[in-house]
């Protein structure tokens, strides 16, 4: 008989040599850039952003054609532009969150970036930045309308909006966007969050007014519970110390609390 020899068993690779190095953490700036692109990539997102300029131009033209040109000032154009902005900007805040669920991209997003809080932070910062940029563009269109009115009438343009008033207008719209963002986190459904926003801004003021007419206590203290009662004062530019305190309390109740609850739900929910 001939003996057969077996080859020696290959050396066992130690576990330290088999493990791959952990990939580098995705920079927050890149996450923010990608989330910003998401807000513009779809047709609906693109035209929603474009509607800021379009509606501002339409409101300016209507004000120029219909309004009394001798009495038109920068504030007149700002007031006309403010109405469509109060609708468009909060919807942008809602869709910044809910589009992930409506387009079913959450699994991809949270797989590539496991830290969900970083994604939500990027979405929030982009939402606030777009709100600020949108207001600057909208008021820029209004300023152009004011100059055109001055050229037509031959009267010097009236710039009756101070920097402080402009800052308060921006704050009012940013609070609206934050409310939409918070509702988006809370419901994670575009229709539900948008309906919820309009209920808060259109239905609740009527209910609060009816309750104030029937209850003297509510008429005296509604500002501590109704966010619209104090937020809309920001557009007038005249807030007392008590008004600012009421704005802080109602913002905590209607924005900060839903934002915290919604964030917790997103961080703990199962993504499918």
WOJO-V535475 format. One record per residue. N is the residue number from 0. PHI is phi in whole degrees, 0 to 359 (NA if undefined). NEAR is the number of other ideal C-beta (glycine too) atoms within 10 Angstrom. D_LAST is the distance of its C-alpha to the last C-alpha in whole Angstrom. Layout:
((N:PHI:NEAR:D_LAST) (N:PHI:NEAR:D_LAST))
This chain:
((0:NA:3:64) (1:255:3:63) (2:277:4:60) (3:258:5:57) (4:258:5:55) (5:266:5:51) (6:296:5:50) (7:294:6:49) (8:298:6:45) (9:296:6:43) (10:298:6:43) (11:282:7:39) (12:285:8:37) (13:297:8:37) (14:303:7:33) (15:296:6:34) (16:277:7:34) (17:274:7:31) (18:284:8:29) (19:272:5:28) (20:293:5:28) (21:295:6:25) (22:295:6:24) (23:295:6:26) (24:291:10:24) (25:296:15:23) (26:299:10:25) (27:297:15:24) (28:297:9:26) (29:292:11:24) (30:300:20:21) (31:295:19:23) (32:294:13:25) (33:295:16:21) (34:294:23:20) (35:292:18:23) (36:296:11:23) (37:301:20:20) (38:287:19:22) (39:246:12:24) (40:292:11:23) (41:279:13:22) (42:297:7:25) (43:296:11:24) (44:295:17:23) (45:297:12:27) (46:286:10:29) (47:293:17:27) (48:293:17:29) (49:295:11:32) (50:295:18:33) (51:299:23:34) (52:288:14:37) (53:297:14:37) (54:293:18:37) (55:296:27:39) (56:294:16:42) (57:296:15:42) (58:297:23:43) (59:293:24:45) (60:296:14:47) (61:298:12:47) (62:297:21:49) (63:292:18:51) (64:277:8:52) (65:265:9:52) (66:288:15:53) (67:284:7:57) (68:297:16:57) (69:288:8:60) (70:251:9:57) (71:286:23:54) (72:230:15:53) (73:300:20:50) (74:296:16:49) (75:298:22:49) (76:290:27:47) (77:296:26:44) (78:294:16:44) (79:293:22:43) (80:285:26:41) (81:298:19:39) (82:297:11:38) (83:293:17:36) (84:295:24:34) (85:292:16:33) (86:262:14:31) (87:289:22:30) (88:298:22:29) (89:298:28:27) (90:296:20:25) (91:298:23:24) (92:298:28:23) (93:295:28:21) (94:291:24:19) (95:300:26:19) (96:261:26:16) (97:288:23:14) (98:298:20:15) (99:299:24:12) (100:275:18:10) (101:292:14:12) (102:266:11:12) (103:56:10:8) (104:252:12:9) (105:297:19:8) (106:298:11:6) (107:295:12:10) (108:298:16:12) (109:280:16:11) (110:281:9:11) (111:289:11:15) (112:233:19:15) (113:299:10:14) (114:285:14:16) (115:297:17:14) (116:297:11:18) (117:290:17:19) (118:294:23:17) (119:295:21:18) (120:296:16:21) (121:295:22:22) (122:298:24:20) (123:294:22:23) (124:296:14:26) (125:296:20:25) (126:298:27:25) (127:294:16:28) (128:294:12:30) (129:294:20:29) (130:299:26:31) (131:294:14:34) (132:297:12:34) (133:297:22:34) (134:291:24:36) (135:296:11:39) (136:295:14:39) (137:297:27:39) (138:288:22:42) (139:296:12:43) (140:295:21:43) (141:296:25:45) (142:295:17:48) (143:297:14:48) (144:297:27:49) (145:294:26:51) (146:291:12:53) (147:296:17:54) (148:299:24:55) (149:296:15:58) (150:292:10:59) (151:288:11:59) (152:275:12:61) (153:76:6:63) (154:253:12:62) (155:300:7:60) (156:294:17:57) (157:256:15:56) (158:256:11:53) (159:257:12:52) (160:241:21:49) (161:278:10:49) (162:297:7:47) (163:295:9:46) (164:295:17:46) (165:298:16:43) (166:297:12:41) (167:291:19:41) (168:296:23:40) (169:297:18:37) (170:298:15:36) (171:299:21:36) (172:287:25:33) (173:293:18:31) (174:296:21:31) (175:297:27:30) (176:293:25:27) (177:295:22:26) (178:297:25:26) (179:297:29:24) (180:297:29:22) (181:296:27:21) (182:294:29:21) (183:298:33:18) (184:294:26:16) (185:290:21:17) (186:261:21:16) (187:54:19:13) (188:213:17:15) (189:300:18:17) (190:300:11:20) (191:296:15:20) (192:291:26:20) (193:293:19:23) (194:298:15:25) (195:300:20:24) (196:296:21:26) (197:289:13:29) (198:295:12:29) (199:295:20:30) (200:266:19:32) (201:244:10:34) (202:274:11:34) (203:298:17:35) (204:301:16:38) (205:294:9:39) (206:295:11:39) (207:294:18:40) (208:295:15:43) (209:294:11:44) (210:292:15:43) (211:294:17:46) (212:290:10:48) (213:264:9:48) (214:236:12:48) (215:294:9:50) (216:297:9:48) (217:293:16:45) (218:298:14:47) (219:276:10:48) (220:236:14:45) (221:299:20:42) (222:298:20:41) (223:275:14:40) (224:234:17:37) (225:262:24:37) (226:294:24:35) (227:291:18:36) (228:296:21:40) (229:255:25:40) (230:297:23:38) (231:292:14:40) (232:293:19:43) (233:297:22:41) (234:288:16:42) (235:276:12:46) (236:82:15:46) (237:230:9:48) (238:236:15:47) (239:274:9:48) (240:300:7:48) (241:293:11:46) (242:297:16:44) (243:295:13:42) (244:296:14:42) (245:296:23:41) (246:297:21:38) (247:295:12:37) (248:293:15:36) (249:292:21:35) (250:293:17:32) (251:295:13:31) (252:286:14:31) (253:262:22:29) (254:243:21:27) (255:296:13:27) (256:294:13:26) (257:299:21:23) (258:296:21:22) (259:292:14:22) (260:295:13:20) (261:297:21:18) (262:298:18:17) (263:298:11:17) (264:296:13:14) (265:293:22:12) (266:291:13:13) (267:255:8:13) (268:286:12:9) (269:275:4:6) (270:267:14:4) (271:242:7:0))
